[in-house]
Amino acid sequence: MNDENEKLIFFCEECGEKNLVDSDIIKEGRVTFKCAHCNYLNNYPVPGFKNKAN
């Protein structure tokens, strides 16, 4: 797992819509992304995810 350009599904905390997010934006076990539907800035932990770089 954690292949380059892998897309992960995250749901917006504000509107609940599904977002496809590149795995390479997960840094130090957290993901931060702007919802494609409502533009809410989401930021929450991704337990167990290993960073590719480092």
Phi and psi restraints in degrees (value plus and minus 20) as a CYANA .aco file:
   2 ASN   PHI      42.1    82.1
   2 ASN   PSI      14.5    54.5
   3 ASP   PHI     -87.2   -47.2
   3 ASP   PSI     134.2   174.2
   4 GLU   PHI     -79.6   -39.6
   4 GLU   PSI     118.0   158.0
   5 ASN   PHI      44.3    84.3
   5 ASN   PSI       1.7    41.7
   6 GLU   PHI     -89.0   -49.0
   6 GLU   PSI     114.6   154.6
   7 LYS   PHI    -117.7   -77.7
   7 LYS   PSI     112.7   152.7
   8 LEU   PHI    -137.3   -97.3
   8 LEU   PSI     132.2   172.2
   9 ILE   PHI    -119.4   -79.4
   9 ILE   PSI     105.7   145.7
  10 PHE   PHI    -148.5  -108.5
  10 PHE   PSI     123.5   163.5
  11 PHE   PHI    -122.0   -82.0
  11 PHE   PSI     117.9   157.9
  12 CYS   PHI     -86.1   -46.1
  12 CYS   PSI     113.1   153.1
  13 GLU   PHI     -89.3   -49.3
  13 GLU   PSI     -43.6    -3.6
  14 GLU   PHI    -108.3   -68.3
  14 GLU   PSI     -74.1   -34.1
  15 CYS   PHI    -126.5   -86.5
  15 CYS   PSI     -33.6     6.4
  16 GLY   PHI      62.7   102.7
  16 GLY   PSI     -17.0    23.0
  17 GLU   PHI     -95.1   -55.1
  17 GLU   PSI     130.9   170.9
  18 LYS   PHI     -98.8   -58.8
  18 LYS   PSI     117.7   157.7
  19 ASN   PHI    -149.6  -109.6
  19 ASN   PSI     116.3   156.3
  20 LEU   PHI    -112.9   -72.9
  20 LEU   PSI     104.0   144.0
  21 VAL   PHI    -145.7  -105.7
  21 VAL   PSI     115.3   155.3
  22 ASP   PHI     -86.7   -46.7
  22 ASP   PSI     116.0   156.0
  23 SER   PHI     -84.8   -44.8
  23 SER   PSI     -42.3    -2.3
  24 ASP   PHI     -92.4   -52.4
  24 ASP   PSI     -26.7    13.3
  25 ILE   PHI    -108.9   -68.9
  25 ILE   PSI     -23.9    16.1
  26 ILE   PHI     -99.5   -59.5
  26 ILE   PSI      98.0   138.0
  27 LYS   PHI    -142.7  -102.7
  27 LYS   PSI     110.4   150.4
  28 GLU   PHI      30.9    70.9
  28 GLU   PSI      19.6    59.6
  29 GLY   PHI      55.2    95.2
  29 GLY   PSI      -3.5    36.5
  30 ARG   PHI    -150.0  -110.0
  30 ARG   PSI     129.0   169.0
  31 VAL   PHI    -139.0   -99.0
  31 VAL   PSI     116.5   156.5
  32 THR   PHI    -149.3  -109.3
  32 THR   PSI     102.9   142.9
  33 PHE   PHI    -171.5  -131.5
  33 PHE   PSI     133.0   173.0
  34 LYS   PHI    -114.5   -74.5
  34 LYS   PSI     108.8   148.8
  35 CYS   PHI     -80.3   -40.3
  35 CYS   PSI     112.5   152.5
  36 ALA   PHI     -91.1   -51.1
  36 ALA   PSI     -34.4     5.6
  37 HIS   PHI    -120.9   -80.9
  37 HIS   PSI     -63.8   -23.8
  38 CYS   PHI    -140.7  -100.7
  38 CYS   PSI     -21.9    18.1
  39 ASN   PHI      48.5    88.5
  39 ASN   PSI      -6.2    33.8
  40 TYR   PHI     -88.8   -48.8
  40 TYR   PSI     117.4   157.4
  41 LEU   PHI    -107.1   -67.1
  41 LEU   PSI      89.2   129.2
  42 ASN   PHI    -113.3   -73.3
  42 ASN   PSI     123.1   163.1
  43 ASN   PHI    -173.0  -133.0
  43 ASN   PSI      89.6   129.6
  44 TYR   PHI    -173.9  -133.9
  44 TYR   PSI     144.2   184.2
  45 PRO   PHI     -92.9   -52.9
  45 PRO   PSI     132.7   172.7
  46 VAL   PHI    -145.0  -105.0
  46 VAL   PSI      67.3   107.3
  47 PRO   PHI     -80.3   -40.3
  47 PRO   PSI     117.7   157.7
  48 GLY   PHI      59.4    99.4
  48 GLY   PSI     -17.5    22.5
  49 PHE   PHI    -107.8   -67.8
  49 PHE   PSI     106.1   146.1
  50 LYS   PHI    -115.0   -75.0
  50 LYS   PSI     112.9   152.9
  51 ASN   PHI     -90.5   -50.5
  51 ASN   PSI     123.1   163.1
  52 LYS   PHI     -93.0   -53.0
  52 LYS   PSI     -63.6   -23.6
  53 ALA   PHI    -104.7   -64.7
  53 ALA   PSI     133.0   173.0
